[in-house]
């Protein structure tokens, strides 16, 4: 019996597990048998591997029984990411290449019928798993090499075809290869910070611009309500322009999620700007929080917006239950998806921005609205009270006046100016929280907030009154305190004063400050 082994990686959510790929050639009925919980796509690897070896190499297919085992056998394995490892293990067992040449390599990639090694999603978390397991070299498709190079202290071998990989393993000169085409990516699902957007485009709406600045400085969730054309969507789309670039660790984390989802922008192996995700109101619960059928668990919109913005326009139009499914990730910063075949966790620490019209008819003026008050209440009640209780900033917008539309051009601040203030406020927050695990006001847990970061008693009068009359909940108090600290950081104060707490309370309750 001839036996050879190499390795690949199985992905469960955004977590990778190194898998031993063993090939044994034995006596028996000729054929290839896969064991180790492969899914349908992986079971089809036998045909892709056979065709790739026939068409791109001069090697003969073993006319004996071939068993390929994927260990650990109890771990579900899916997709075409194992194709290259299976082909190399099989050829090593057939003594076409030295078994020692591939024994310590981790191999990732899908084989085309012509022998090309095609790009696959999830390369970054797979390579990270290989590095964390102590392996020093990994083989990836040439199109994914830039993404794999993001992992430090790891040798990345980019291979365009099975024939080129065989030459590398045999220490032979590489063959002349046709240039590998870069595959299209469904990056339209997630929009990064887009060029050309600037906060100076917004006319009027001074209070909304201020709320946007507070949201950017502290990572606070935001809710805009108002008639069509008042600027709700325009404001929300410009929130990413106020945010600083992602730190290196956060950039890798965001890139890994987008890699698993197959949503990396073409030619951009590392996402450095906070993502902006705006799903349509017809999105299902699985599309929003993640999921799928069987063993295929994919990140949803809340994870694709990790470290960025999740914007839900026309929020009351979303299908019942979808909005309330956001409550757990809003509190915990991650989504846990359980299925009978397994469980996966996806990071989901995002800033939520909701926008809603005041009624179903969406009339631009109140005098044109034909909706009864009960209809309006039912419409807005689709955004549940528990969800609204988790929103830090609530603001009712009104259309800009003619004077604002015509004469506000030279007074509107640009995104760069506001972003500078946001960056300074974030730095003040980080300095204050330097001895804690948190880096933003919105991340401070309620008990710690009340124990270590309570404003002076004279500043808390408005919040104490609201607690006494029942208009402020315990969770709401935490939200108010976090926003008050952000307002103080923007103003350069060491402690929130009564105006900061009062302003934060007004923004949480939806009243005009």
C-alpha positions as a printed NumPy array, in Angstrom:
array([[  0.   ,   0.   ,   0.   ],
       [  1.294,   3.462,  -0.974],
       [  0.435,   6.278,   1.469],
       [  1.035,  10.042,   1.402],
       [ -0.234,  12.991,   3.384],
       [ -0.614,  16.729,   3.066],
       [ -2.857,  19.272,   4.757],
       [ -5.632,  21.725,   4.082],
       [ -8.038,  23.831,   6.167],
       [-11.741,  23.425,   6.981],
       [-13.649,  26.628,   7.742],
       [-16.445,  26.77 ,  10.304],
       [-17.756,  30.308,  10.226],
       [-14.635,  32.488,  10.265],
       [-12.597,  29.948,  12.238],
       [-10.23 ,  27.579,  10.453],
       [ -9.145,  24.058,  11.443],
       [ -6.16 ,  22.312,   9.873],
       [ -7.18 ,  19.004,   8.25 ],
       [ -4.881,  16.11 ,   7.393],
       [ -5.464,  14.906,   3.82 ],
       [ -4.232,  11.317,   3.478],
       [ -4.255,   9.322,   0.24 ],
       [ -3.814,   5.545,   0.176],
       [ -3.527,   3.439,  -3.013],
       [ -4.582,  -0.144,  -2.366],
       [ -5.808,  -3.195,  -4.171],
       [ -9.454,  -3.22 ,  -5.095],
       [-11.935,  -1.859,  -7.577],
       [-10.39 ,   1.178,  -9.342],
       [-11.869,   4.47 ,  -8.183],
       [-11.534,   7.324,  -5.728],
       [-13.336,   7.161,  -2.396],
       [-13.557,  10.219,  -0.098],
       [-14.16 ,   9.776,   3.646],
       [-14.338,  12.287,   6.492],
       [-17.747,  14.043,   6.302],
       [-17.385,  15.682,   2.864],
       [-20.315,  17.695,   1.495],
       [-21.662,  17.474,  -2.07 ],
       [-19.192,  20.018,  -3.488],
       [-16.268,  18.192,  -1.888],
       [-17.515,  14.81 ,  -3.119],
       [-17.34 ,  16.198,  -6.644],
       [-13.614,  16.821,  -6.141],
       [-12.888,  13.308,  -7.425],
       [-14.022,  14.33 , -10.923],
       [-12.252,  17.713, -10.856],
       [ -8.995,  16.147,  -9.625],
       [ -9.103,  13.356, -12.207],
       [ -9.744,  15.757, -15.096],
       [ -7.074,  18.212, -13.892],
       [ -4.408,  15.48 , -13.683],
       [ -5.299,  14.115, -17.117],
       [ -5.356,  17.484, -18.928],
       [ -2.529,  19.438, -17.272],
       [  0.108,  16.865, -16.304],
       [  1.823,  13.897, -17.864],
       [  1.027,  11.695, -14.89 ],
       [ -1.096,   8.572, -15.107],
       [ -4.184,   8.119, -12.961],
       [ -3.657,   5.14 , -10.622],
       [ -5.622,   2.177, -11.974],
       [ -6.247,   0.947,  -8.437],
       [ -8.458,   1.803,  -5.5  ],
       [ -7.673,   5.201,  -3.974],
       [ -8.973,   6.215,  -0.539],
       [ -8.659,   9.846,   0.538],
       [ -9.253,  10.465,   4.237],
       [ -9.884,  13.894,   5.734],
       [ -8.949,  13.958,   9.422],
       [-10.448,  14.701,  11.904],
       [-13.298,  12.68 ,  10.498],
       [-15.872,  14.207,  12.853],
       [-15.308,  17.751,  11.558],
       [-17.674,  18.697,   8.704],
       [-15.859,  19.717,   5.526],
       [-17.339,  21.637,   2.656],
       [-16.464,  23.322,  -0.589],
       [-13.725,  23.001,  -3.161],
       [-10.919,  24.351,  -0.963],
       [ -9.495,  20.798,  -0.59 ],
       [ -9.009,  20.084,  -4.333],
       [ -5.297,  20.905,  -4.502],
       [ -4.45 ,  19.002,  -1.318],
       [ -6.315,  15.921,  -2.568],
       [ -4.557,  16.009,  -5.945],
       [ -1.071,  16.413,  -4.436],
       [ -1.626,  13.722,  -1.803],
       [ -2.821,  11.334,  -4.512],
       [  0.175,  12.053,  -6.784],
       [  2.566,  11.68 ,  -3.834],
       [  1.011,   8.309,  -2.985],
       [  1.524,   7.324,  -6.643],
       [  5.21 ,   8.374,  -6.26 ],
       [  4.896,  11.058,  -8.93 ],
       [  6.394,  13.536,  -6.45 ],
       [  8.421,  12.959,  -3.259],
       [  6.098,  12.472,  -0.299],
       [  8.381,  14.564,   1.921],
       [  8.   ,  17.566,  -0.419],
       [  4.355,  18.046,   0.524],
       [  4.199,  16.562,   4.028],
       [  4.548,  19.901,   5.854],
       [  2.643,  22.1  ,   3.425],
       [ -0.889,  23.395,   3.886],
       [ -2.657,  23.548,   0.518],
       [ -5.699,  25.595,  -0.389],
       [ -7.403,  25.965,  -3.756],
       [ -9.956,  24.714,  -6.256],
       [ -8.954,  22.874,  -9.423],
       [-10.398,  23.662, -12.831],
       [-10.777,  20.9  , -15.363],
       [ -7.848,  22.396, -17.279],
       [ -5.6  ,  22.152, -14.23 ],
       [ -5.741,  25.804, -13.238],
       [ -5.848,  26.527,  -9.509],
       [ -8.756,  28.871,  -9.035],
       [ -9.401,  31.37 ,  -6.278],
       [-11.593,  30.373,  -3.337],
       [-13.284,  32.393,  -0.584],
       [-11.974,  32.313,   2.958],
       [ -8.249,  32.224,   2.178],
       [ -7.26 ,  34.735,   4.871],
       [ -8.877,  32.901,   7.836],
       [ -7.595,  29.599,   6.414],
       [ -4.026,  30.89 ,   6.228],
       [ -4.343,  32.392,   9.714],
       [ -5.4  ,  28.966,  11.007],
       [ -2.361,  27.37 ,   9.361],
       [ -0.035,  29.95 ,  10.918],
       [ -1.617,  29.553,  14.354],
       [ -1.174,  25.784,  14.096],
       [  2.567,  26.266,  13.616],
       [  2.966,  25.597,   9.889],
       [  5.517,  27.699,   8.036],
       [  4.397,  27.441,   4.409],
       [  1.085,  27.43 ,   2.597],
       [  0.085,  26.927,  -1.036],
       [ -2.717,  29.175,  -2.289],
       [ -4.133,  30.114,  -5.699],
       [ -2.114,  32.819,  -7.42 ],
       [ -5.176,  35.082,  -7.374],
       [ -5.339,  34.81 ,  -3.555],
       [ -1.601,  35.283,  -2.924],
       [ -1.892,  38.977,  -1.978],
       [ -4.582,  38.128,   0.56 ],
       [ -2.489,  35.316,   2.058],
       [  0.573,  37.607,   2.268],
       [ -1.251,  39.638,   4.922],
       [ -0.323,  36.941,   7.468],
       [  3.175,  37.661,   8.793],
       [  6.01 ,  35.15 ,   9.231],
       [  4.563,  32.653,   6.773],
       [  5.892,  31.537,   3.408],
       [  3.176,  31.866,   0.777],
       [  3.468,  29.855,  -2.438],
       [  1.13 ,  31.211,  -5.09 ],
       [  0.361,  28.604,  -7.752],
       [ -1.494,  29.313, -10.974],
       [ -1.882,  25.676, -12.035],
       [ -1.401,  22.118, -10.875],
       [  1.474,  21.696, -13.335],
       [  3.279,  24.755, -11.91 ],
       [  2.835,  23.414,  -8.381],
       [  4.269,  20.022,  -9.368],
       [  7.318,  21.745, -10.86 ],
       [  7.818,  23.646,  -7.605],
       [  7.572,  20.478,  -5.511],
       [ 10.077,  18.712,  -7.812],
       [ 12.483,  21.682,  -7.837],
       [ 12.042,  22.006, -11.602],
       [ 11.85 ,  25.223, -13.648],
       [  8.321,  26.605, -13.72 ],
       [  6.312,  26.13 , -16.926],
       [  5.126,  29.002, -19.089],
       [  1.657,  29.74 , -17.79 ],
       [ -1.155,  31.81 , -19.152],
       [ -1.943,  34.748, -16.888],
       [ -4.584,  33.855, -14.362],
       [ -7.701,  35.96 , -14.584],
       [ -8.852,  37.626, -11.423],
       [-12.337,  36.348, -10.631],
       [-15.228,  38.675, -10.169],
       [-16.264,  39.239,  -6.575],
       [-19.755,  40.022,  -5.298],
       [-18.367,  43.078,  -3.538],
       [-21.475,  45.096,  -4.381],
       [-23.098,  43.491,  -1.341],
       [-20.914,  45.647,   0.887],
       [-19.918,  49.197,   0.066],
       [-16.674,  50.516,   1.475],
       [-16.218,  54.219,   2.006],
       [-17.012,  55.568,  -1.45 ],
       [-15.153,  58.49 ,  -3.008],
       [-17.051,  61.679,  -3.707],
       [-19.258,  61.656,  -0.603],
       [-18.82 ,  64.58 ,   1.762],
       [-20.782,  65.909,   4.695],
       [-20.632,  69.352,   3.081],
       [-23.177,  68.059,   0.541],
       [-25.845,  68.129,   3.265],
       [-27.675,  71.44 ,   3.452],
       [-29.031,  72.526,   6.815],
       [-29.845,  69.745,   9.319],
       [-27.455,  71.131,  11.936],
       [-28.841,  68.859,  14.669],
       [-28.59 ,  65.776,  12.454],
       [-25.02 ,  66.638,  11.509],
       [-24.218,  67.003,  15.207],
       [-25.816,  63.616,  15.944],
       [-23.758,  62.1  ,  13.133],
       [-20.575,  63.504,  14.683],
       [-21.472,  62.118,  18.115],
       [-22.234,  58.722,  16.576],
       [-18.876,  58.645,  14.795],
       [-16.931,  59.75 ,  17.88 ],
       [-18.453,  57.238,  20.28 ],
       [-19.773,  54.415,  18.079],
       [-23.378,  55.174,  19.05 ],
       [-26.418,  53.751,  17.255],
       [-28.594,  56.277,  15.437],
       [-32.234,  56.595,  14.37 ],
       [-33.49 ,  59.198,  11.897],
       [-37.189,  59.726,  11.245],
       [-38.69 ,  62.248,   8.875],
       [-40.468,  62.763,   5.563],
       [-38.916,  61.783,   2.21 ],
       [-36.292,  64.169,   0.919],
       [-35.193,  65.55 ,   4.286],
       [-31.759,  63.902,   4.002],
       [-31.936,  60.711,   6.094],
       [-30.178,  58.489,   3.559],
       [-27.806,  61.262,   2.52 ],
       [-26.653,  61.706,   6.107],
       [-26.289,  57.984,   6.802],
       [-24.179,  57.386,   3.685],
       [-21.742,  60.063,   4.825],
       [-21.18 ,  58.614,   8.283],
       [-18.261,  56.409,   7.069],
       [-16.453,  59.538,   5.853],
       [-16.177,  60.689,   9.482],
       [-14.62 ,  57.453,  10.75 ],
       [-10.858,  56.837,  10.995],
       [ -9.224,  53.976,   9.148],
       [ -9.286,  50.563,  10.775],
       [ -6.41 ,  49.566,  13.022],
       [ -4.295,  46.659,  11.662],
       [ -5.883,  43.999,  13.894],
       [ -9.404,  45.208,  13.091],
       [ -8.581,  45.369,   9.369],
       [ -7.504,  41.708,   9.38 ],
       [-10.653,  40.743,  11.271],
       [-12.923,  42.573,   8.81 ],
       [-11.031,  41.207,   5.81 ],
       [-11.364,  37.631,   7.126],
       [-15.16 ,  37.979,   7.356],
       [-15.436,  39.409,   3.857],
       [-13.106,  36.708,   2.559],
       [-15.346,  33.952,   3.946],
       [-18.38 ,  35.659,   2.384],
       [-16.62 ,  35.989,  -0.986],
       [-17.151,  39.752,  -0.795],
       [-13.595,  41.098,  -0.976],
       [-13.411,  43.951,  -3.497],
       [-11.322,  43.018,  -6.571],
       [ -7.703,  44.05 ,  -6.212],
       [ -8.135,  44.936,  -2.535],
       [ -6.729,  42.137,  -0.358],
       [ -6.984,  44.2  ,   2.852],
       [-10.005,  46.265,   3.871],
       [ -8.695,  49.346,   5.665],
       [-11.849,  51.504,   5.772],
       [-14.894,  50.794,   7.959],
       [-17.429,  48.906,   5.798],
       [-20.862,  50.292,   4.998],
       [-23.571,  47.663,   4.544],
       [-27.092,  48.633,   3.481],
       [-29.321,  45.572,   2.888],
       [-32.66 ,  46.013,   1.135],
       [-35.783,  45.923,   3.284],
       [-36.766,  42.582,   1.709],
       [-33.772,  40.894,   3.39 ],
       [-34.59 ,  37.764,   5.377],
       [-33.483,  37.022,   8.929],
       [-30.759,  34.676,   7.655],
       [-29.488,  37.361,   5.276],
       [-29.39 ,  39.829,   8.142],
       [-27.76 ,  37.842,  10.957],
       [-26.235,  34.983,   8.947],
       [-27.032,  31.324,   8.576],
       [-27.841,  28.975,   5.755],
       [-28.918,  25.408,   5.275],
       [-27.079,  22.306,   6.386],
       [-23.375,  22.739,   7.028],
       [-23.036,  25.921,   4.953],
       [-23.134,  28.783,   7.476],
       [-22.428,  32.199,   5.988],
       [-22.03 ,  35.602,   7.665],
       [-24.965,  37.978,   7.35 ],
       [-25.217,  41.737,   6.947],
       [-24.477,  42.371,  10.636],
       [-21.114,  40.609,  10.269],
       [-20.308,  42.202,   6.922],
       [-20.807,  45.531,   8.73 ],
       [-18.422,  44.511,  11.545],
       [-16.317,  47.502,  12.647],
       [-18.417,  49.681,  10.342],
       [-21.95 ,  50.836,   9.628],
       [-25.153,  48.826,   9.15 ],
       [-27.716,  51.126,   7.541],
       [-31.343,  50.014,   7.393],
       [-33.322,  52.411,   5.234],
       [-37.126,  52.238,   5.404],
       [-36.696,  50.299,   8.65 ],
       [-40.444,  49.683,   9.303],
       [-40.68 ,  47.916,   5.929],
       [-38.394,  45.075,   7.011],
       [-40.049,  41.69 ,   7.466],
       [-41.372,  40.999,  10.953],
       [-38.746,  39.576,  13.291],
       [-35.755,  40.727,  11.228],
       [-35.23 ,  43.918,  13.203],
       [-35.649,  42.235,  16.575],
       [-33.019,  39.684,  15.566],
       [-30.537,  42.556,  15.842],
       [-30.972,  42.854,  19.59 ],
       [-28.531,  40.083,  20.531],
       [-25.645,  41.257,  18.28 ],
       [-26.232,  44.85 ,  19.434],
       [-25.672,  43.736,  23.035],
       [-22.952,  41.119,  22.577],
       [-21.07 ,  42.158,  19.438],
       [-21.282,  38.717,  17.849],
       [-23.77 ,  36.303,  16.302],
       [-23.974,  32.636,  17.256],
       [-25.712,  30.434,  14.714],
       [-26.711,  26.923,  15.793],
       [-27.727,  24.185,  13.395],
       [-28.071,  20.442,  13.844],
       [-24.774,  19.952,  11.959],
       [-22.821,  22.463,  14.035],
       [-22.486,  25.938,  15.492],
       [-20.619,  28.961,  14.184],
       [-19.871,  32.394,  15.642],
       [-19.407,  35.534,  13.581],
       [-18.185,  38.901,  14.912],
       [-20.861,  41.604,  14.656],
       [-19.723,  44.795,  16.411],
       [-21.282,  47.484,  14.221],
       [-22.922,  50.895,  14.45 ],
       [-26.606,  50.653,  13.564],
       [-28.279,  53.473,  11.655],
       [-32.051,  53.29 ,  11.132],
       [-34.111,  55.569,   8.9  ],
       [-37.895,  55.673,   8.74 ],
       [-40.696,  57.711,   7.21 ],
       [-43.377,  58.873,   9.668],
       [-46.165,  56.957,   7.905],
       [-46.78 ,  54.39 ,   5.126],
       [-47.845,  56.944,   2.508],
       [-44.573,  58.847,   2.964],
       [-46.114,  62.165,   2.052],
       [-43.615,  64.989,   1.86 ],
       [-45.94 ,  67.309,   3.805],
       [-48.253,  66.623,   6.722],
       [-51.123,  68.327,   4.919],
       [-50.834,  65.782,   2.086],
       [-50.85 ,  62.747,   4.409],
       [-54.059,  60.717,   4.444],
       [-52.958,  58.24 ,   7.153],
       [-54.99 ,  58.085,  10.344],
       [-53.08 ,  58.454,  13.638],
       [-53.673,  54.765,  14.405],
       [-52.093,  53.796,  11.081],
       [-49.065,  55.935,  11.834],
       [-48.684,  54.355,  15.278],
       [-48.937,  50.83 ,  13.891],
       [-46.427,  51.637,  11.166],
       [-43.781,  53.023,  13.508],
       [-44.529,  50.265,  16.065],
       [-42.887,  47.803,  13.646],
       [-39.654,  49.077,  15.189],
       [-40.131,  47.532,  18.614],
       [-39.628,  49.312,  21.912],
       [-36.813,  46.977,  23.058],
       [-34.903,  47.739,  19.857],
       [-35.443,  51.491,  20.181],
       [-34.288,  51.243,  23.782],
       [-30.903,  50.126,  22.429],
       [-30.577,  53.126,  20.101],
       [-28.47 ,  55.897,  21.633],
       [-29.445,  58.802,  19.372],
       [-32.951,  59.419,  18.033],
       [-33.732,  62.442,  15.927],
       [-36.727,  63.672,  13.968],
       [-35.671,  65.452,  10.786],
       [-37.544,  68.191,   8.962],
       [-36.999,  69.377,   5.382],
       [-34.32 ,  72.021,   4.976],
       [-35.603,  75.552,   4.531],
       [-35.179,  77.508,   1.331],
       [-32.568,  79.704,   2.995],
       [-30.543,  76.652,   4.061],
       [-30.715,  75.113,   0.607],
       [-29.589,  78.298,  -1.137],
       [-27.243,  80.036,   1.258],
       [-25.594,  77.341,   3.349],
       [-22.874,  76.538,   0.81 ],
       [-19.967,  78.374,   2.415],
       [-20.866,  77.496,   6.003],
       [-21.237,  73.702,   5.714],
       [-18.308,  71.839,   7.26 ],
       [-16.63 ,  69.169,   5.175],
       [-16.137,  65.589,   6.254],
       [-12.411,  66.194,   6.73 ],
       [-13.029,  68.955,   9.27 ],
       [-15.535,  66.91 ,  11.267],
       [-13.409,  63.757,  11.006],
       [-10.53 ,  65.618,  12.643],
       [-12.698,  66.437,  15.66 ],
       [-13.922,  62.839,  15.749],
       [-10.341,  61.564,  15.748],
       [ -9.371,  63.882,  18.616],
       [-12.419,  62.813,  20.641],
       [-11.625,  59.136,  20.045],
       [ -8.071,  59.739,  21.203],
       [ -9.324,  61.351,  24.424],
       [-11.582,  58.335,  24.962],
       [ -8.731,  55.9  ,  24.313],
       [ -6.466,  57.735,  26.754],
       [ -9.13 ,  57.636,  29.471],
       [ -9.753,  53.92 ,  28.86 ],
       [ -6.084,  52.989,  28.402],
       [ -6.089,  50.715,  31.454],
       [ -9.282,  48.919,  30.373],
       [-10.076,  46.483,  27.537],
       [-12.396,  49.028,  25.856],
       [-11.558,  51.717,  23.348],
       [-14.88 ,  53.501,  22.775],
       [-17.577,  54.9  ,  25.027],
       [-20.23 ,  52.675,  23.472],
       [-18.27 ,  49.551,  24.457],
       [-18.128,  50.231,  28.218],
       [-20.384,  47.754,  30.086],
       [-23.177,  49.22 ,  32.195],
       [-21.84 ,  48.109,  35.62 ],
       [-18.39 ,  49.542,  34.888],
       [-19.958,  52.698,  33.496],
       [-21.917,  53.333,  36.699],
       [-19.082,  52.254,  38.985],
       [-16.084,  54.009,  37.435],
       [-17.391,  56.568,  34.965],
       [-20.377,  58.232,  36.627],
       [-20.555,  62.022,  36.081],
       [-20.668,  64.327,  39.136],
       [-23.981,  64.333,  41.071],
       [-24.794,  67.891,  39.996],
       [-24.55 ,  66.822,  36.343],
       [-26.969,  63.903,  36.814],
       [-30.087,  65.867,  37.845],
       [-31.93 ,  65.541,  34.515],
       [-31.185,  61.795,  34.331],
       [-32.235,  61.276,  37.974],
       [-35.534,  63.071,  37.319],
       [-36.168,  60.893,  34.257],
       [-35.488,  57.754,  36.293],
       [-37.864,  58.928,  39.005],
       [-40.778,  59.592,  36.66 ],
       [-40.233,  56.354,  34.717],
       [-39.316,  57.896,  31.354],
       [-35.769,  56.465,  31.505],
       [-34.955,  52.765,  31.891],
       [-31.823,  51.271,  33.426],
       [-30.551,  50.355,  29.952],
       [-31.469,  53.846,  28.79 ],
       [-29.408,  55.358,  31.606],
       [-26.361,  53.46 ,  30.39 ],
       [-26.959,  54.778,  26.875],
       [-27.324,  58.337,  28.139],
       [-24.106,  58.147,  30.164],
       [-22.134,  56.796,  27.211],
       [-23.376,  59.584,  24.936],
       [-22.681,  62.197,  27.635],
       [-19.065,  61.06 ,  27.809],
       [-18.775,  61.296,  24.021],
       [-20.2  ,  64.822,  24.026],
       [-17.678,  65.76 ,  26.724],
       [-14.832,  64.215,  24.719],
       [-15.833,  66.213,  21.639],
       [-15.845,  69.377,  23.761],
       [-12.477,  68.538,  25.341],
       [-13.852,  68.25 ,  28.879],
       [-12.546,  65.799,  31.452],
       [-16.02 ,  65.119,  32.896],
       [-19.551,  65.471,  31.504],
       [-21.465,  68.451,  32.866],
       [-25.218,  68.977,  33.255],
       [-25.549,  70.192,  29.648],
       [-23.806,  67.065,  28.342],
       [-26.088,  64.74 ,  30.306],
       [-29.192,  66.765,  29.404],
       [-28.253,  66.758,  25.73 ],
       [-27.602,  63.026,  25.793],
       [-30.959,  62.415,  27.49 ],
       [-32.757,  64.515,  24.878],
       [-31.077,  62.597,  22.058],
       [-31.903,  59.225,  23.623],
       [-35.566,  60.124,  24.176],
       [-35.995,  61.679,  20.74 ],
       [-36.823,  65.131,  22.062],
       [-35.158,  68.192,  20.659],
       [-32.402,  69.335,  23.016]])
